[in-house]
Amino acid sequence: MNEIGCLLKSARETSGVSLEEASADLKIKPAVLNNIEEGNMGCFKDIFELKEYISSYAKYLGLNEEELIDEFNEYMFEYTSKIPIKEIEKTIELKI
């Protein structure tokens, strides 16, 4: 996730767009964009919403959004495959 954030931040800075300008253009809060650029995935409760933010941001910056989403999906697979089964079962039980 850090790599994705660094790529987005670098593209934004290279294009001379401020975080506030990108925020206004995308109608996404500056804090959200900053958390994405910093790789703070824990700040997002909805992974699908985060994925949409990344896609929109990449498209806005002229990056290949499909490649970034593929990288994000790969990261999520790696991240979730390391969660112990007992922890998943416990979370499911709490929701029932």
Secondary structure, 3 states (H helix, E strand, C coil): CHHHHHHHHHHHHHCCCCHHHHHHHHCCCHHHHHHHHHCCHHHCCCHHHHHHHHHHHHHHCCCCHHHHHHHHHHHHHHHHCCCCHHHHHHHHHHHC
